Amino acid sequence: MSEEKQLSDFLNGKTEYTLGLFRFFIAEFAQFGKVNLRATKSMIAIESTHGFAYITQLGKNFVHVVFPFEIPFKDNLCFIKIAQVPGTNQFNHHLRIYFTEDINEEVKRFMKMAYFAK
């Protein structure tokens, strides 16, 4: 018998600061179109017609996001890590947001690419 996770399971007990970053990030994505949040066992999937980003951690003062792309975008200033998923052509690009200003033009470009991929 598995318990289904709810979005509130991830958000309850988080600092107001982190919740503000979370809301800001989702609002930025919503500028591209419809956004759905789906709680999974270990993360929050951000979706429209497909999953295009995942919030894997809500820390005390940050939001950790993963963008899955089919190629590594190594020439950037925003991702703290890029790792290939073993046995696939998926490269997970890790972004850690500490301030709303971290969602700059470069990050927005990758957000748009992720939103409109596939």
Buried (B, 14 or more C-beta within 10 A) or exposed (E): EEEEBEEEEBBEEBEEBBEEBBEBBBEBBEEBEEBEBEBEEEBBBBBBEEBBBBBBBBBEEBBBBBBBBEEBBEEBEBBEEBEEEEEEEEBBBBBBBEEEEBBEEEBBEBBBEBBEEE
